[in-house]
């Protein structure tokens, strides 16, 4: 968990491959352009939303609460 991993390209971690495949960014790009991209995953393991890096945590609160 504390090891550097790749999130894009041929060496991308399997978790990020699944997250990116499930939700592209606002421009339709699957790759992660910058760290702090956030993914919301429901209790069944479905990726339900993707938030851009500058999105503050308080702006995703409503979405998180809706999926609890």
C-alpha positions in Angstrom: 0.0 0.0 0.0 2.9 2.3 0.5 4.7 1.5 -2.7 4.7 3.7 -5.8 2.5 2.3 -8.5 1.8 3.3 -12.1 -1.7 4.5 -12.9 -1.4 4.9 -16.7 0.4 3.1 -19.5 1.5 -0.5 -19.9 2.6 -0.9 -16.3 -0.6 0.5 -14.8 -1.9 -1.2 -11.6 -4.9 -3.5 -12.2 -7.0 -1.5 -9.8 -6.5 1.7 -11.7 -7.1 -0.1 -15.0 -10.5 -1.1 -13.7 -11.3 2.3 -12.2 -10.4 4.2 -15.4 -12.2 1.7 -17.7 -15.4 2.2 -15.6 -15.4 6.1 -15.6 -13.6 8.4 -18.0 -13.1 12.1 -17.0 -15.3 15.0 -18.1 -13.5 15.1 -21.5 -13.9 11.4 -22.1 -10.3 10.6 -21.3 -9.7 7.4 -19.3 -6.1 8.2 -18.2 -5.4 10.0 -14.9 -3.8 13.3 -15.7 -2.8 14.2 -12.2 -2.9 12.8 -8.7 -5.8 13.4 -6.4 -8.3 12.1 -9.0 -11.1 10.5 -6.8 -13.3 7.6 -7.6 -16.5 6.7 -5.7 -17.2 3.0 -5.5 -20.5 1.6 -4.2 -21.0 -1.3 -1.8 -21.2 -3.8 -4.7 -17.8 -2.6 -6.1 -19.3 -0.5 -9.0 -17.5 2.7 -9.9 -20.3 5.2 -9.7 -18.5 8.6 -10.0 -15.1 10.1 -10.9 -14.1 13.5 -9.6 -11.4 15.8 -11.0 -8.3 16.5 -8.9 -9.3 20.0 -7.9 -12.7 18.8 -6.5 -12.6 19.4 -2.8 -13.9 16.6 -0.5 -16.9 18.7 0.7 -18.1 18.9 -2.9 -18.4 15.1 -3.1 -20.1 14.6 0.3 -23.7 14.4 -1.1 -22.6 11.7 -3.6 -20.9 9.7 -0.8 -23.9 9.9 1.5 -26.2 8.8 -1.3 -24.2 5.6 -1.7 -23.9 4.7 1.9 
